[in-house]
């Protein structure tokens, strides 16, 4: 099994829990009640997404070559 790297974004929801998106995989979303559950659900969603790409013979993107920074700007 090839190792791939993916950045996930966890967003706290007003009603509780976290929504999760995977920017490198458009349309790959999931959710979880806790951060830990959200991360586990993301792993599962990514695996299913990759399997679908493989079955369709599509290229499989990943984030292994991306650099990421967070900036905070004062207004």
N, C-alpha and C positions, 0 to 999 in steps of 0.2 A: 504494500500500500504506500503510495506516494504521500509525503508530508506536504501540506499546504497551510498557508497562514491567511487568516481572515480577521479583519477589524470588525467588531460588532459595536453597535450603539445602543445603550440601554437608556430608556427614557421613563422616568417615574410617571405613572398615570394618576390623575386626580382621584379616581375611584379605588386606587390601590394597585399594587403590582407594578410590573415593568413591561413595556413593549420593547421589542428588539428588532433592529434592522441590520442587514449585512450589505453595506454599500457596494461591494464588489460583485454582488449577486442580485441584480435588480428583481424586485418582487419577493425577495426572501425575507419574510417577517415572521415573528412568533411572539410569545409573551410568557411571563412567569410571575408567580406571586412574590417570590423573593429574588434577590440578585443571583443566588446559587441556582435556583430553578430556572431562571431566565437564561443563564449561561448553558445549562444542560439542554434546554429546549432549543437554543441556538445551534448547539452541536448536532442535534438530531435534524433540524431543519436544513442545515448546510449539507449534511450527508445525503438527505433525500434529494436536494437540489442538484448536487453533483451527480448522483446516480441518474437523474433525468437527463442531464447534459451528456453523460457518457452514452446512454441508450440512444440518444438522438445524434451522436457523432459530433457534438458541438465542442468547441474549445472550452477549457475550464480555467477561468481567471482566478487569480489569488492576489493577496496584498503583500507578498513577500518582498517586493522591490520598492514599496512605497515608504516614504518618510511621513511622519505625522507630527504636527505641532498644535498646541492649543494656545491661542492668544487671548488675552483679556485687555480690552481697550476701555479707558475711562472716557466718559462723555461729558 
